[in-house]
Amino acid sequence: MINMAAVKLQKSVVSQAGKHTASVIFLHGSGDTGPGLRSWVLDVLGQNLAFENIRVIYPTAPLRPYTPMRGAPSHVWFDRHKISQHCPEHLESIDSMCDHLGDIVQDELRAGIPKHRMVIGGFSMGGAMALHLVCRHHQDIAGIFCLSSFLNKDSAVYQTSTISCVDKNWSCFAPGS
């Protein structure tokens, strides 16, 4: 069994060209890695997400046993009981990863970047992880984005007061938007 308490997330970083004044934390989907997502962005855009003052951070989820793959190790942000929106979330693994990703938020704070200058998002499972991280633990982050993502039907994210969800049917928006 992997000791998740000892995990230090690996990161692929596209540094800003000038003074570092903001950060984007971009989480990959299940089975991928930070460098894999960075490479995908390069393939799609023909260039890195590179900005004058914004650092882009692509963390890699640790290799962990993944129940839907019969316990085979995979780079996933959290475990799932099964791939179904109707089953309960594996909150223990989600909350553990929120703590580890919170360390990256803290690193950016120590670098002088306030939360209102950070955006966190992700693709697929990375988007679900971003929703949990921001909506349940770091509600003062400037923004969140999710690409081709999901939440389970009774997700703990729906219990937060920071988002409203239309029919719990994957259409989410911040109050006032």
C-alpha positions as CSV (number, residue, x, y, z in Angstrom):
1,M,0.0,0.0,0.0
2,I,1.2,3.5,-0.8
3,N,1.9,5.8,2.1
4,M,-0.1,8.8,0.9
5,A,1.1,10.9,3.9
6,A,4.7,10.7,2.5
7,V,3.7,11.7,-1.1
8,K,5.3,14.8,-2.6
9,L,3.6,15.6,-5.9
10,Q,5.9,16.0,-8.9
11,K,5.3,19.1,-11.0
12,S,6.0,20.1,-14.6
13,V,6.2,23.9,-14.7
14,V,6.0,26.5,-17.5
15,S,7.7,29.5,-15.9
16,Q,6.5,33.0,-16.6
17,A,8.7,35.2,-18.8
18,G,8.6,38.2,-16.5
19,K,7.7,38.9,-12.9
20,H,5.6,36.1,-11.3
21,T,2.3,37.7,-10.4
22,A,-0.2,34.8,-10.9
23,S,-0.5,31.0,-11.2
24,V,-2.5,28.4,-13.0
25,I,-2.6,24.9,-11.5
26,F,-3.8,22.5,-14.3
27,L,-4.6,18.9,-13.2
28,H,-4.4,16.0,-15.7
29,G,-7.0,13.3,-16.2
30,S,-6.8,9.7,-14.8
31,G,-3.9,7.7,-16.0
32,D,-2.0,10.7,-17.4
33,T,0.8,12.8,-15.8
34,G,1.6,16.5,-15.5
35,P,4.2,16.3,-18.3
36,G,1.6,14.3,-20.4
37,L,-1.0,17.1,-20.0
38,R,1.6,19.8,-20.8
39,S,2.6,17.9,-24.0
40,W,-1.1,17.6,-25.0
41,V,-1.6,21.3,-24.5
42,L,1.5,21.9,-26.7
43,D,0.1,19.5,-29.4
44,V,-3.3,21.3,-29.4
45,L,-2.1,24.9,-29.3
46,G,1.2,24.4,-31.1
47,Q,2.9,26.1,-28.1
48,N,3.0,25.9,-24.4
49,L,0.6,27.8,-22.2
50,A,3.2,30.5,-21.6
51,F,2.5,34.0,-20.3
52,E,4.5,37.1,-19.3
53,N,3.5,37.0,-15.6
54,I,1.7,33.7,-15.0
55,R,3.3,30.4,-14.0
56,V,1.5,27.3,-15.2
57,I,1.9,24.3,-12.9
58,Y,1.1,20.7,-14.1
59,P,1.2,18.4,-11.0
60,T,1.3,14.6,-11.4
61,A,-1.1,12.5,-9.3
62,P,0.8,9.8,-7.4
63,L,0.7,6.2,-8.6
64,R,-1.9,4.5,-6.5
65,P,-4.1,1.4,-6.7
66,Y,-7.2,2.2,-8.6
67,T,-10.3,0.1,-7.8
68,P,-12.0,0.4,-11.3
69,M,-8.8,-1.2,-12.7
70,R,-8.9,-4.1,-10.2
71,G,-6.4,-2.3,-8.0
72,A,-3.7,-1.9,-10.7
73,P,-1.6,1.2,-10.1
74,S,-2.5,4.3,-12.0
75,H,-1.8,8.1,-11.8
76,V,-5.2,9.1,-10.4
77,W,-6.1,12.0,-8.1
78,F,-8.5,9.8,-6.1
79,D,-9.9,6.3,-6.0
80,R,-13.4,5.4,-7.2
81,H,-15.6,2.6,-6.0
82,K,-16.7,2.1,-9.6
83,I,-17.2,4.3,-12.6
84,S,-20.7,5.4,-12.1
85,Q,-22.2,8.8,-11.2
86,H,-24.6,6.9,-8.8
87,C,-22.1,5.5,-6.4
88,P,-20.7,7.3,-3.4
89,E,-17.5,9.3,-3.8
90,H,-14.3,7.9,-2.2
91,L,-14.0,10.9,0.0
92,E,-11.0,9.6,2.0
93,S,-8.8,9.6,-1.1
94,I,-10.3,12.9,-2.4
95,D,-9.7,14.7,0.9
96,S,-6.1,13.3,1.2
97,M,-5.3,14.6,-2.3
98,C,-6.9,18.0,-1.4
99,D,-4.3,18.2,1.3
100,H,-1.4,17.4,-1.1
101,L,-2.7,19.9,-3.7
102,G,-3.2,22.4,-0.9
103,D,0.6,22.2,-0.4
104,I,1.0,23.5,-4.0
105,V,-1.4,26.4,-3.2
106,Q,0.7,27.1,-0.1
107,D,4.0,27.0,-2.2
108,E,2.4,29.7,-4.4
109,L,1.4,31.8,-1.4
110,R,4.9,31.6,-0.1
111,A,6.1,32.7,-3.5
112,G,4.0,35.9,-3.0
113,I,1.0,34.9,-5.1
114,P,-2.3,35.7,-3.4
115,K,-5.2,33.3,-3.8
116,H,-7.1,35.9,-5.8
117,R,-4.3,35.6,-8.4
118,M,-4.6,31.7,-8.7
119,V,-6.8,29.6,-11.0
120,I,-7.1,25.9,-10.6
121,G,-8.6,23.5,-13.1
122,G,-8.3,20.3,-14.8
123,F,-9.3,17.8,-17.5
124,S,-11.7,14.9,-16.7
125,M,-10.7,13.5,-13.2
126,G,-8.5,16.6,-12.8
127,G,-11.5,18.8,-13.2
128,A,-13.4,16.8,-10.6
129,M,-10.4,17.1,-8.3
130,A,-10.2,20.9,-9.0
131,L,-13.9,21.2,-8.0
132,H,-13.4,19.4,-4.7
133,L,-10.2,21.4,-4.0
134,V,-11.6,24.8,-4.7
135,C,-15.3,24.5,-3.7
136,R,-14.6,22.6,-0.5
137,H,-11.2,23.8,0.7
138,H,-10.0,27.0,-1.1
139,Q,-13.2,28.9,-1.9
140,D,-11.2,32.2,-2.1
141,I,-9.2,31.1,-5.2
142,A,-9.8,33.4,-8.2
143,G,-11.2,30.9,-10.6
144,I,-11.8,27.3,-11.5
145,F,-12.2,25.5,-14.9
146,C,-13.2,22.0,-15.8
147,L,-12.8,20.3,-19.2
148,S,-14.7,17.2,-20.0
149,S,-15.2,16.5,-16.3
150,F,-17.7,14.9,-14.0
151,L,-19.1,14.8,-10.4
152,N,-21.0,11.9,-8.8
153,K,-24.7,12.5,-8.4
154,D,-24.5,13.2,-4.7
155,S,-21.0,14.8,-4.7
156,A,-19.8,16.6,-1.6
157,V,-19.2,19.5,-3.9
158,Y,-22.9,20.0,-4.2
159,Q,-23.1,20.5,-0.5
160,T,-20.9,23.7,-0.7
161,S,-22.5,27.1,-0.8
162,T,-19.9,28.4,-3.3
163,I,-21.5,26.9,-6.4
164,S,-25.0,26.3,-7.7
165,C,-25.7,23.4,-9.9
166,V,-28.6,23.2,-12.3
167,D,-30.4,19.9,-11.7
168,K,-27.0,18.4,-10.5
169,N,-26.6,17.8,-14.2
170,W,-23.0,18.9,-14.7
171,S,-23.9,22.6,-15.3
172,C,-22.3,24.5,-12.6
173,F,-21.7,28.2,-12.1
174,A,-20.5,30.6,-9.3
175,P,-23.1,32.8,-7.6
176,G,-23.4,36.1,-9.4
177,S,-22.1,34.7,-12.7
